Amino acid sequence: MLHTALRVSLVSTALCLAACGGTTAGRAGFIPRNVPMMEAKGDDHTSQFKAKGFKLSDFGKVEVEPVSVASQVDLELKPEEFEDLRTRFQKSLQGALEQAGGKGDRTLVVRGQITAIKPNKPMLNVAPQTQLLKRGYGYAACEIFATDGNGGKVVAAWMNTMDTQRFGGEKLSELGTARKACEEWGPAFRKFLAE
């Protein structure tokens, strides 16, 4: 009887820990397949690549191409919701990369894509006890890459999945996490380029 109770307790704990872990969207294929992405240190939600010798200061100009949304992204979203997220991501990238900070004569061309969206289920996120297994939590994912000039080689690439957090207001709207992600990806990519 005691062994059975202990087994049930261990299985329940394991299931809870598995459910509480974050979601990481897989590589969607927007970043060219020949780019060797590596998991970022201490962040299993981010993968990145930077060409040997890359320095943002070598680029005097940055061009951000129009952001796209992958065809496999949740088709239940309305066209205006897709456009809102795409626009937020576009502004985020352009704002973060407005000034390359470099003095070189080269142009860095940046392309981004929203590769996954799982909307939140706000009704499941209202009470603390219903959040235990994160059943109402969503996520959003992106892939970004930069080339040395238009059609040049890929010199940097970054992909990230942002999960809904327990402490934060984004869980109370279906697209709260996706909106937050689209606004934060640009500065995060800029930070990665400047490191």
ChimeraX attribute file (.defattr): number of C-alpha atoms within 10 A of each C-alpha:
attribute: neighborCount
match mode: 1-to-1
recipient: residues
	/A:1	6
	/A:2	7
	/A:3	8
	/A:4	9
	/A:5	10
	/A:6	11
	/A:7	12
	/A:8	12
	/A:9	12
	/A:10	12
	/A:11	12
	/A:12	12
	/A:13	12
	/A:14	12
	/A:15	12
	/A:16	14
	/A:17	12
	/A:18	11
	/A:19	14
	/A:20	14
	/A:21	11
	/A:22	18
	/A:23	18
	/A:24	17
	/A:25	19
	/A:26	13
	/A:27	17
	/A:28	18
	/A:29	10
	/A:30	18
	/A:31	23
	/A:32	11
	/A:33	10
	/A:34	7
	/A:35	17
	/A:36	13
	/A:37	18
	/A:38	15
	/A:39	15
	/A:40	15
	/A:41	9
	/A:42	7
	/A:43	9
	/A:44	14
	/A:45	18
	/A:46	21
	/A:47	19
	/A:48	21
	/A:49	20
	/A:50	20
	/A:51	13
	/A:52	8
	/A:53	7
	/A:54	15
	/A:55	14
	/A:56	21
	/A:57	15
	/A:58	16
	/A:59	21
	/A:60	16
	/A:61	21
	/A:62	22
	/A:63	18
	/A:64	18
	/A:65	15
	/A:66	15
	/A:67	20
	/A:68	20
	/A:69	17
	/A:70	16
	/A:71	10
	/A:72	11
	/A:73	16
	/A:74	14
	/A:75	10
	/A:76	8
	/A:77	12
	/A:78	10
	/A:79	9
	/A:80	9
	/A:81	13
	/A:82	17
	/A:83	13
	/A:84	14
	/A:85	22
	/A:86	21
	/A:87	17
	/A:88	22
	/A:89	28
	/A:90	23
	/A:91	19
	/A:92	21
	/A:93	28
	/A:94	19
	/A:95	15
	/A:96	17
	/A:97	22
	/A:98	14
	/A:99	12
	/A:100	21
	/A:101	15
	/A:102	16
	/A:103	12
	/A:104	13
	/A:105	10
	/A:106	15
	/A:107	20
	/A:108	26
	/A:109	21
	/A:110	24
	/A:111	21
	/A:112	27
	/A:113	22
	/A:114	29
	/A:115	26
	/A:116	24
	/A:117	24
	/A:118	19
	/A:119	22
	/A:120	25
	/A:121	18
	/A:122	17
	/A:123	13
	/A:124	17
	/A:125	22
	/A:126	13
	/A:127	9
	/A:128	9
	/A:129	10
	/A:130	13
	/A:131	15
	/A:132	15
	/A:133	15
	/A:134	21
	/A:135	14
	/A:136	21
	/A:137	25
	/A:138	25
	/A:139	24
	/A:140	27
	/A:141	28
	/A:142	28
	/A:143	24
	/A:144	23
	/A:145	24
	/A:146	26
	/A:147	17
	/A:148	18
	/A:149	18
	/A:150	13
	/A:151	8
	/A:152	12
	/A:153	12
	/A:154	21
	/A:155	21
	/A:156	25
	/A:157	27
	/A:158	25
	/A:159	30
	/A:160	28
	/A:161	26
	/A:162	24
	/A:163	22
	/A:164	27
	/A:165	15
	/A:166	14
	/A:167	7
	/A:168	10
	/A:169	12
	/A:170	21
	/A:171	26
	/A:172	19
	/A:173	16
	/A:174	18
	/A:175	23
	/A:176	20
	/A:177	26
	/A:178	29
	/A:179	19
	/A:180	17
	/A:181	26
	/A:182	24
	/A:183	19
	/A:184	17
	/A:185	27
	/A:186	23
	/A:187	16
	/A:188	17
	/A:189	22
	/A:190	16
	/A:191	12
	/A:192	16
	/A:193	21
	/A:194	13
	/A:195	8
